[in-house]
Amino acid sequence: MYAEQEIIEGCKKGKSSFQEKLYNMYSRQMMAVCVRYTRSRFEAEDIFHEAFVKVFKNIHSYNGGSFEGWMRRIFVNTAINYYHKNKKYQEQLDYSTIEESSPAEENVLSEISGKELLLLIDQLPEGYKLVFNLYEVEGYTHREISEMLSIAEGTSKSQLAKAKVYLKKILHNYSIKEKC
């Protein structure tokens, strides 16, 4: 069993056996990142492969700290770039009609699994989903999100607020279905 640093050094030397070890070590976590930012498994796989190529190509620039964090940033940025490149092909819908009031609070979160929660988050409209994931899951600030997505900081805040309202509505509907 190799230590992470040994694997990284092997990758920096271009050794394919170490690249395979690194891939096997992080592929599940990084695919999960890709899935959170896409609408289909096909898109997630495209981003996943492109990001791993970037990791191997730029591994020499890694110089300490959390390697997983360094990789995650590459995967998130690759997903954001994919979003920007394909935004013109995505269906543009008006989500301003979504109800702004919060449905009655029920403790539905304690009754669903993490996997089910990710499926619910995946139902968010594209912009809401991106901002929600970047802010709530990845921990970026609204300023960082606004720069990454080329939107106003206020838009990021608004998208997050609307995403939360939308999720509450989905959770409310989910709890009603569970009781039936």
C-alpha positions as a Markdown table, in Angstrom:
| # | Residue | x | y | z |
|---|---|---|---|---|
| 1 | Met | 0.0 | 0.0 | 0.0 |
| 2 | Tyr | 1.4 | 3.3 | -1.0 |
| 3 | Ala | 1.0 | 6.6 | 0.9 |
| 4 | Glu | -0.8 | 9.4 | -0.9 |
| 5 | Gln | 2.4 | 11.4 | -1.2 |
| 6 | Glu | 4.2 | 8.5 | -2.8 |
| 7 | Ile | 1.4 | 8.2 | -5.3 |
| 8 | Ile | 1.5 | 11.9 | -6.1 |
| 9 | Glu | 5.2 | 11.8 | -6.6 |
| 10 | Gly | 4.8 | 8.8 | -8.9 |
| 11 | Cys | 2.2 | 10.8 | -10.9 |
| 12 | Lys | 4.5 | 13.8 | -11.1 |
| 13 | Lys | 7.1 | 11.5 | -12.8 |
| 14 | Gly | 4.4 | 10.4 | -15.3 |
| 15 | Lys | 4.3 | 6.7 | -14.1 |
| 16 | Ser | 1.0 | 5.2 | -15.3 |
| 17 | Ser | 0.9 | 2.7 | -12.4 |
| 18 | Phe | 0.7 | 5.6 | -10.0 |
| 19 | Gln | -1.8 | 7.4 | -12.1 |
| 20 | Glu | -4.0 | 4.3 | -11.9 |
| 21 | Lys | -3.6 | 4.2 | -8.1 |
| 22 | Leu | -4.5 | 7.8 | -7.8 |
| 23 | Tyr | -7.5 | 7.3 | -10.1 |
| 24 | Asn | -8.7 | 4.3 | -8.0 |
| 25 | Met | -8.1 | 6.2 | -4.8 |
| 26 | Tyr | -10.3 | 9.2 | -5.7 |
| 27 | Ser | -12.6 | 8.2 | -8.6 |
| 28 | Arg | -15.7 | 7.6 | -6.4 |
| 29 | Gln | -15.5 | 11.0 | -4.6 |
| 30 | Met | -14.8 | 12.9 | -7.7 |
| 31 | Met | -17.5 | 11.2 | -9.7 |
| 32 | Ala | -19.9 | 12.3 | -6.9 |
| 33 | Val | -18.8 | 15.9 | -7.4 |
| 34 | Cys | -19.4 | 15.6 | -11.2 |
| 35 | Val | -22.9 | 14.1 | -10.7 |
| 36 | Arg | -23.9 | 17.0 | -8.4 |
| 37 | Tyr | -23.3 | 19.5 | -11.2 |
| 38 | Thr | -24.9 | 17.8 | -14.1 |
| 39 | Arg | -28.3 | 16.5 | -15.3 |
| 40 | Ser | -27.1 | 13.2 | -16.7 |
| 41 | Arg | -24.6 | 10.5 | -16.1 |
| 42 | Phe | -23.2 | 11.1 | -19.6 |
| 43 | Glu | -22.4 | 14.7 | -18.8 |
| 44 | Ala | -20.9 | 13.7 | -15.4 |
| 45 | Glu | -18.7 | 11.2 | -17.1 |
| 46 | Asp | -17.5 | 13.8 | -19.7 |
| 47 | Ile | -16.6 | 16.2 | -16.9 |
| 48 | Phe | -15.0 | 13.4 | -14.8 |
| 49 | His | -12.7 | 12.3 | -17.6 |
| 50 | Glu | -11.8 | 15.8 | -18.6 |
| 51 | Ala | -11.0 | 16.8 | -15.0 |
| 52 | Phe | -8.8 | 13.7 | -14.4 |
| 53 | Val | -6.8 | 14.6 | -17.5 |
| 54 | Lys | -6.4 | 18.1 | -16.0 |
| 55 | Val | -5.3 | 16.6 | -12.7 |
| 56 | Phe | -2.6 | 14.5 | -14.3 |
| 57 | Lys | -1.5 | 17.3 | -16.6 |
| 58 | Asn | -1.2 | 19.8 | -13.8 |
| 59 | Ile | -0.2 | 17.6 | -10.9 |
| 60 | His | 3.3 | 19.2 | -10.9 |
| 61 | Ser | 1.6 | 22.5 | -9.7 |
| 62 | Tyr | 0.3 | 20.8 | -6.6 |
| 63 | Asn | 2.6 | 21.9 | -3.7 |
| 64 | Gly | 1.1 | 20.7 | -0.5 |
| 65 | Gly | -2.0 | 21.0 | 1.5 |
| 66 | Ser | -5.1 | 18.9 | 1.0 |
| 67 | Phe | -4.6 | 17.0 | -2.2 |
| 68 | Glu | -8.3 | 16.0 | -2.2 |
| 69 | Gly | -9.2 | 19.7 | -1.9 |
| 70 | Trp | -6.9 | 20.6 | -4.7 |
| 71 | Met | -8.4 | 17.9 | -6.9 |
| 72 | Arg | -12.0 | 18.8 | -5.9 |
| 73 | Arg | -11.4 | 22.4 | -7.0 |
| 74 | Ile | -10.2 | 21.1 | -10.5 |
| 75 | Phe | -13.4 | 19.0 | -10.8 |
| 76 | Val | -15.7 | 21.8 | -9.7 |
| 77 | Asn | -14.0 | 24.3 | -12.0 |
| 78 | Thr | -14.3 | 21.8 | -14.9 |
| 79 | Ala | -18.0 | 21.3 | -14.2 |
| 80 | Ile | -18.5 | 25.1 | -14.1 |
| 81 | Asn | -16.6 | 25.5 | -17.4 |
| 82 | Tyr | -18.8 | 22.7 | -18.9 |
| 83 | Tyr | -21.9 | 24.6 | -17.7 |
| 84 | His | -20.7 | 27.8 | -19.4 |
| 85 | Lys | -19.8 | 26.1 | -22.7 |
| 86 | Asn | -23.2 | 24.3 | -22.8 |
| 87 | Lys | -25.4 | 27.0 | -21.3 |
| 88 | Lys | -26.7 | 28.1 | -24.7 |
| 89 | Tyr | -27.9 | 24.6 | -25.5 |
| 90 | Gln | -29.8 | 24.2 | -22.2 |
| 91 | Glu | -33.5 | 24.9 | -22.0 |
| 92 | Gln | -34.1 | 28.4 | -20.6 |
| 93 | Leu | -37.0 | 28.4 | -18.3 |
| 94 | Asp | -38.6 | 31.2 | -16.2 |
| 95 | Tyr | -38.5 | 30.0 | -12.6 |
| 96 | Ser | -39.7 | 33.4 | -11.2 |
| 97 | Thr | -43.2 | 31.8 | -10.8 |
| 98 | Ile | -42.0 | 29.4 | -8.1 |
| 99 | Glu | -43.8 | 30.1 | -4.9 |
| 100 | Glu | -41.7 | 32.3 | -2.6 |
| 101 | Ser | -43.4 | 31.3 | 0.6 |
| 102 | Ser | -42.2 | 28.4 | 2.7 |
| 103 | Pro | -44.4 | 25.4 | 3.0 |
| 104 | Ala | -45.2 | 24.2 | 6.5 |
| 105 | Glu | -42.0 | 22.8 | 8.0 |
| 106 | Glu | -41.9 | 19.1 | 8.7 |
| 107 | Asn | -38.9 | 17.2 | 9.9 |
| 108 | Val | -38.6 | 15.3 | 6.6 |
| 109 | Leu | -34.8 | 15.6 | 6.5 |
| 110 | Ser | -34.5 | 13.1 | 9.3 |
| 111 | Glu | -36.6 | 10.6 | 7.4 |
| 112 | Ile | -34.6 | 10.5 | 4.1 |
| 113 | Ser | -31.2 | 9.2 | 3.3 |
| 114 | Gly | -28.3 | 11.2 | 1.9 |
| 115 | Lys | -28.8 | 9.5 | -1.5 |
| 116 | Glu | -32.5 | 10.6 | -1.5 |
| 117 | Leu | -31.4 | 14.1 | -0.6 |
| 118 | Leu | -29.0 | 14.2 | -3.5 |
| 119 | Leu | -31.8 | 13.1 | -5.8 |
| 120 | Leu | -34.0 | 15.9 | -4.5 |
| 121 | Ile | -31.2 | 18.4 | -5.0 |
| 122 | Asp | -30.8 | 17.1 | -8.5 |
| 123 | Gln | -34.4 | 18.2 | -9.2 |
| 124 | Leu | -33.5 | 21.9 | -8.7 |
| 125 | Pro | -33.4 | 24.0 | -11.9 |
| 126 | Glu | -29.8 | 24.3 | -13.3 |
| 127 | Gly | -28.9 | 27.7 | -11.9 |
| 128 | Tyr | -30.3 | 27.0 | -8.4 |
| 129 | Lys | -28.5 | 23.6 | -8.4 |
| 130 | Leu | -25.2 | 25.1 | -9.3 |
| 131 | Val | -25.3 | 27.9 | -6.7 |
| 132 | Phe | -26.7 | 25.5 | -4.0 |
| 133 | Asn | -23.9 | 23.0 | -4.5 |
| 134 | Leu | -21.2 | 25.6 | -4.7 |
| 135 | Tyr | -22.4 | 27.4 | -1.5 |
| 136 | Glu | -23.8 | 24.7 | 0.7 |
| 137 | Val | -21.8 | 21.7 | -0.4 |
| 138 | Glu | -18.4 | 23.1 | -1.6 |
| 139 | Gly | -18.4 | 26.1 | 0.8 |
| 140 | Tyr | -17.7 | 28.9 | -1.7 |
| 141 | Thr | -18.7 | 32.4 | -0.8 |
| 142 | His | -21.3 | 34.4 | -2.9 |
| 143 | Arg | -18.4 | 36.5 | -4.2 |
| 144 | Glu | -16.5 | 33.5 | -5.4 |
| 145 | Ile | -19.6 | 32.0 | -6.9 |
| 146 | Ser | -20.4 | 35.3 | -8.7 |
| 147 | Glu | -16.9 | 35.3 | -10.2 |
| 148 | Met | -17.1 | 31.6 | -11.2 |
| 149 | Leu | -20.5 | 31.8 | -12.9 |
| 150 | Ser | -20.1 | 35.4 | -14.2 |
| 151 | Ile | -23.2 | 36.6 | -12.3 |
| 152 | Ala | -23.8 | 39.3 | -9.8 |
| 153 | Glu | -23.2 | 38.5 | -6.1 |
| 154 | Gly | -26.9 | 39.4 | -5.5 |
| 155 | Thr | -27.9 | 36.9 | -8.1 |
| 156 | Ser | -26.0 | 34.2 | -6.3 |
| 157 | Lys | -27.7 | 35.1 | -3.0 |
| 158 | Ser | -31.1 | 35.1 | -4.8 |
| 159 | Gln | -30.5 | 31.8 | -6.5 |
| 160 | Leu | -29.5 | 30.2 | -3.2 |
| 161 | Ala | -32.6 | 31.6 | -1.4 |
| 162 | Lys | -34.9 | 30.4 | -4.3 |
| 163 | Ala | -33.1 | 27.0 | -4.3 |
| 164 | Lys | -33.9 | 26.6 | -0.6 |
| 165 | Val | -37.6 | 27.5 | -1.1 |
| 166 | Tyr | -37.8 | 25.1 | -4.0 |
| 167 | Leu | -36.2 | 22.4 | -2.0 |
| 168 | Lys | -38.6 | 23.0 | 0.9 |
| 169 | Lys | -41.4 | 22.7 | -1.6 |
| 170 | Ile | -40.0 | 19.4 | -2.9 |
| 171 | Leu | -39.5 | 18.1 | 0.6 |
| 172 | His | -43.0 | 19.1 | 1.6 |
| 173 | Asn | -44.4 | 17.2 | -1.4 |
| 174 | Tyr | -42.1 | 14.3 | -0.6 |
| 175 | Ser | -43.5 | 14.1 | 3.0 |
| 176 | Ile | -47.1 | 14.1 | 1.7 |
| 177 | Lys | -46.3 | 11.2 | -0.7 |
| 178 | Glu | -44.7 | 9.3 | 2.1 |
| 179 | Lys | -47.8 | 9.6 | 4.3 |
| 180 | Cys | -50.1 | 8.3 | 1.5 |
